[in-house]
Amino acid sequence: MHVVHEGHVLAQLNRALAKIEALLRDAMTTLDSVAHFIVYLRDPDDAHRVQQILDHRFPTTPILLSWAPVGRPTWLIEVEAVAIHEYDDDRLPNY
């Protein structure tokens, strides 16, 4: 499997956020609806740089950074996001 931006954690972060943004767009919402992020880092030395970027882009969104052996050896970061988007559908519960 080809890994984009191998060895560059901030480029991988930006790619992960772009993928999340595309998924949210398909659900007719944006990154503004993200309630929180969980970020898994292969190297804890990357935490400060990643935290700076996320704090700048999402100043009011809770962010948890975790040191973890992410999915593939060349992945430096994985990003999980929980988004809450309000829409009108009587079949689903209100949040």
C-alpha positions in Angstrom: 0.0 0.0 0.0 1.3 3.4 -1.0 1.4 5.9 1.9 1.1 9.6 0.9 3.5 12.0 2.7 5.6 9.2 4.3 7.7 10.6 7.1 5.8 13.9 7.3 3.4 14.0 10.3 1.9 17.5 9.5 1.2 16.6 5.9 -0.4 13.3 7.0 -2.5 15.4 9.5 -3.7 17.7 6.8 -4.6 14.8 4.6 -6.5 13.1 7.4 -8.5 16.3 8.1 -9.2 16.7 4.3 -10.6 13.1 4.3 -12.8 13.8 7.3 -14.0 17.1 5.8 -15.0 15.2 2.6 -16.9 12.6 4.6 -18.7 15.3 6.5 -19.5 17.1 3.3 -21.1 13.9 2.0 -23.3 14.1 5.2 -24.1 17.7 4.4 -22.1 19.2 7.2 -18.6 20.6 7.9 -15.7 20.4 10.3 -17.6 23.0 12.4 -19.9 20.2 13.5 -17.0 18.1 15.0 -17.7 17.7 18.8 -14.2 16.4 19.5 -11.1 14.9 18.0 -9.0 11.9 19.1 -5.6 11.9 17.5 -3.3 8.9 17.7 0.4 9.6 17.2 3.1 7.0 16.5 5.8 9.3 17.9 5.1 11.4 21.0 7.7 13.9 19.9 5.2 15.0 17.3 2.6 16.0 19.8 3.6 19.6 20.3 3.6 20.4 16.5 0.3 18.6 15.9 -1.4 20.2 19.0 -0.3 23.7 17.7 -1.9 23.1 14.3 -5.1 21.7 15.8 -5.4 24.4 18.4 -5.1 27.0 15.7 -7.6 25.4 13.3 -10.1 24.3 16.0 -9.7 26.6 19.0 -12.9 25.6 20.8 -13.0 21.9 19.9 -11.8 19.4 22.5 -8.8 17.4 21.3 -7.2 14.4 22.9 -3.8 13.4 21.8 -2.8 9.8 22.4 0.5 7.9 21.8 -0.4 4.7 20.0 0.9 2.3 17.4 -1.3 3.4 14.5 -2.5 1.2 11.7 0.5 0.8 9.4 4.2 1.3 10.1 4.5 4.3 7.7 1.4 6.1 9.2 2.5 8.6 11.7 -1.0 9.8 12.7 -4.6 8.8 12.7 -7.4 11.2 13.4 -10.9 10.2 14.8 -13.6 12.8 14.8 -17.1 12.8 16.3 -19.5 15.2 14.6 -23.0 16.2 15.6 -25.2 17.6 12.9 -28.7 18.6 13.4 -31.3 17.7 10.8 -35.0 17.0 10.7 -35.8 13.3 10.6 -38.6 12.0 12.8 -37.2 8.5 12.6 -34.1 9.5 14.5 -33.6 10.8 18.1 -32.8 14.4 18.8 -29.5 15.4 20.3 
